[in-house]
Amino acid sequence: MRTDDAPADAGSHPLPSARADVPAPGRPDWSLARDAFGRLVLMRPGQADAPVTPVRGFPFAAPDECIALMGAQGTELAWIERLDALPAETRRLVDEELGQREFRPEILRIRHASTWATPSHWDVETDRGPTRLTLKAEEDIRRLPAASLLITDAHGVQFLVRDMAALDKASRRILDHFL
């Protein structure tokens, strides 16, 4: 005779989270794929596939956290707490889509500034090659957390300085004139 309340065959049944139709804890109950037109689509059990656009909640402070998958009408259809928690293929698709949407070259070196007043033309080296930008006003340089800067040029292109301390001395000296 058993003294506990558990059924005699309790160990022979799989846990509910092991079923195929129930997502494992911490795993999304959706998946991503590309449709025939190359668009990113969200697939959920029992629902029609929906085109989505990933949007970072905190693109500079926490770029790999808090990402919303937005539908065509601007509604949030899914939430990604951390990119590194996603399966590899899903993460690749999200990274690929974000990379297509975000063009933010990183300034590695400032070679020359035309003047110490604005507007000023800067010759810079970026992670995408050398270029020239025009700084309209000092207000177009925005300080970010962790000694980072976001510089918006006259054409609206945003350039990122990931870490001011990592720049060479000449680049920091040019920046100091505008900060």
N, C-alpha and C positions, 0 to 999 in steps of 0.2 A: 504494500500500500504506500502511495506517495504522500508526502507531508506538505509539499509546496503546491502552489496553485498552477504551475506550468503544465501544459499538456505533455504527455509522455513522449510525443514525437517532435517536440519544439526544435530540436537541433537539426532536423532533417529538412526544414523549409528555408529557402534563401531569404535574406533580409529584403524588405521592400525596396531599398535603394539599389539593389542588385538587378532589379528588373530593367529590361531594355527601354520601357516607356517612361521610366522615372529617372530624371537626371541625378547623377551622383552629387553629393554635397560639394558645393563650390564650382560645379561645372554648369555652363549655361544650358538651358533647355531649347536652344536654337542653334542654327549653324549658318555659315555664310558660304556663298558660291558666286560665280559670275554667270550671268544669263547669256543668251545667244548674241546679245549686243555688247557684251563686255561690261555691263553694269553690275555693281555689287548688289546682291539680293539677300535678304534675310529669310530664312526658312524655319518655320515653326510647325510643330505637329498640329494637324487639323486646321491650319490657316493657309491662305494663299501666300505665295512668295511675294515679298515687298521690296522694291528698290530702296536702298538706304545709303546714307552718306555719314561716315564717321566724323564727329566733331570733338575736338579736345576741350575739356572743361578748363584746364589750366595749362595752356601750351608751353609756357616758359618755366613755371615753377614745378610742375609735375607732368611732363609730357606723356609719360607712360601710364598715367592713372586717370580715372574719371573721364571716360570717353563715351559719348552718347551716339547711338545709331539712330539717325534722324530720317523719318519718312519724307515722302514728296511734299506733304503739306506742312512740314516743319514740326511734326509731332515726334516725340521720343518713342521709339519702338523697342529699344533694348539699351541696357546699360552695361558698360564694361568697367569694373572696378580697377583692375590691373591687367595690362596687356600680357605680362609674363604668366598670368594664370590661364591664358587661353591655349587651346591645342595649337601645335606648330603651324598647321595649314591655315587655321583661322587667323592667327596672328599675322602671318605673311600677307594675307588678303587685306587686313586692316592697315598694316604698315604701307603696303603698296598703294592703297587708296589715299591714305593721308599724304604720302609723298607726292602724289599727283596734284593734290589740292594746295599744298603748302610750298611756296617758293620763298625761302628765307635764307639767302646766302649768309655764310658766317665769315666775318672779317677776320683774317689772320694777321694782316699787317697793313698799316697806313703808310704809303710811300711818300705822299706829298699832299699838302693843302695849299690852295692858291692864295689864300689870305687868312688872317686870324679873325676876321669879321664875317658875318653872314650877309649875303649868300657866299658860299665857299665851295669850290670844286675840289674833290678829294680823289686822288688816285689810290686805289686799294687793291690788295690781293685777298681773294676770297677762296673758300673751299671749292668754288666752281670756276675759278680763274680770275685774271685781273679785270678790273672794271673802273669806271669813273662814275662818281655820284655827286650830286649837288645837294648840299645842306642849305636849306632855305633859312632856318632860324635855329637858335640853340634849343628851343622847345621841341625840336624834332629828334632830340636825343632823350630817350626815356630810360631812367635807371630801373633795373629789375633786381630781384633778389640774387644773392650770391655773386655780387660784383659783376653782373651782366648788364649789357646795354642793348637797347633796340633803337636803331637809327633809321629814320624814314627819310628817303631822299625826295627830291622835287617831283618825281614821277610816281610816288606812292609805294615804291619798292622798299620793303623792310629788310634791313641788314642786322644781323645779330653779332654782338661781341660777347662770346660766351663767358670769358673771364678776362677782365682788364689786366690783371696781374700776369697773365700768360703772354700778353703782347710784348714785343720788344720795346726797348727804352724810347726809341725815336717815335714809335706809334703812340705810346702813353703820353709823351710830351705834346704831341699834336692834339690828342684828346683833351689834355688838361686845359688848353686854351679855350675849349668850347664847353667845358663842364662847370 
